[in-house]
Each structure stands twice: as structure tokens, then as C-alpha cells.
């Protein structure tokens, strides 16, 4: 079946969720690069004609990569975060970059609360305790509690606010740090990440990635969080200084951590994997079938809207 936009060829380096991929391949002349026996040769042959790129985040899109595609007009990213894309380099070449805000907010916020509950109540450890048969030899150790705690949100964007609303339902007080104070919330505002860590004992990292936020959670922030402190990171691994986090956990400067993202994914430091109190997840904050399909649909919608001349639906700020 011919595409709806003849001549508008789209590169898809890695698989999209099935429904979105089917819609994309029906709408466009799409090169599914992962299906090619010689990816490099296929990319070289197709590059002069590529006008759209559907990115899943696996490929670093920098000036060198962008220069391969003289006709490229749009990079449609599957995800809210786009720190793997050099947006300035794209704009300098007249290439628009889009992401998928909104459709994954609730899923990530739900996952955040799940990670937090697992970290506080040690639910995965309790599951293992029962499976090993240890319950027959005595009760599971008492856990920490959410009662009386303050949750600090580092980055009060759409996801950060959704997390805060859920945390309020658990009876938690909320504080936050943002690039600027928000006038649409009544939460306590902290002027810096260190000040936020001093004001809370649960710190949720929900800020965007990129050079400006790299290691925004370092030794000073972790020390300020304190020995009852719990760190939850569902943003980007680059925001947390991994070495400082490992040291803080080993030295008891914070209580525990729940991490869905890591600086060197999928390689997780052995020190973190060896800590039984730490909760580790393989970057699954938005990884439900329904949400990933909605994200893929928005990728296709951005490409379709652009190709039709209506402009991008969700260009990055």
C-alpha cells in the first residue's frame, strides 16, 4: 500500500510499540533499520532521502549524526526527556524536535509511588522472605514508615506535580525546588536542591536531564537529606552523582534509595546491586502497554502533522 506522504521518508532506528509502528509504516515510507542485515550500509544508502526520524532514545542524535541527513526536517522523540538530542544543533540545521509530554505523566507518577512504597516498606524484600521460606523461622523485620514524613520534589513540572498530588493522598507534606517558584501551588518552596533536602526526608528527582542538571544531586544534597532520607529517581540517571550516592548509602548518610534510572544504563554499578535495602528498576516508569502505545501514537501524530504542513504538535520548548 502506498504511503500517505509519498517522498517523505522516515527513519526508525529501533522498534516502536507495535500499534504506533504499524500506523507509522502505513502512513510513511519507513526504513525500519533494526530489520536490515547491514544497518550501516542501509543507513548510508537511505540518509540522503530521510526527512523524518522517529527516535526511541537509544541513538545519540548530535551534530555528527544530524549531518548524515541533508533533508531531515523533524526528529520525533518517544519520551518526555530528550537529553540524548542536541536540540541546538538540530535547530541550527532547521530541524524541529518533538517529544511526548502529557501521555505518560500519570504512569510515571504511579510508578514513583510504587517505588517509594517498596523502599519504605521493603516490599520486594518481604516477597523474597516468604519465597525463601524464612517466614517459618520468624517474622519479617519491622520496616520504616511514611508517617510524619515530608516529600520534596526536585522539578515541579507536570510529572512532579502529579507525584505531589499522589503523595498528598498518602498524608505527606510537600516541598519543592524548581528553576523558579510556581504561583499555582501552595507547597513550600526551597531556593536550592540543598535547601530542599534539608526540608524533607524523601527526595524525588523529577527534573529534566541535560548538562544544566548533571549531578544536581551530589554529596551535599545527600548529606542534607539525612540518615532517615530516601532518594527516589525517576528522571535521568545523570542527575545523581552515582559515586556520591553509593558512598552515602554505604556510610548510612541516607536510609535507602529507589532508582528507575541510571547514568550508564543498562549497566548498574555492582555496589548498588549488592545493597539489599536499595530498590532497583530497569527504567520502566512509563513502561505499560497502554502508555507506550499512546507515546508512539503521539510520535506518529507529530510526524503526520509536520508532513501535512500543519507543523509539529508537541515541539520541545
Buried (B, 14 or more C-beta within 10 A) or exposed (E): EEBEBEEBBBBBBBBBBEBBBEBBBEBBBBBBBEEBEEEEEBBEEBBEBBBBBBBBBEBEBEEEBBEBBEEBBBBBBBBBBBBBBBBEBBEEBEBBBBBBBEBBBBBBBBBBBBBBBBBBBBBBBBEEBEEEEEEEEEEEEEEBEBEEBBBBBBBBBBBBBBBBEBBEEEEBBBBBBBEEEBEEBEBBBBEEBBBBBBBBBBBBBBBBBBEEBBBBBBBBBBBBBBEEBBBBBBBBBBBBBBBBBBBBBEEEBBBBBBBBBBBEEEEBBEBBEEBEEBBBBEBBBBBBEEBBBBBBBBBBBBBBBBBEEEEBBBBBE
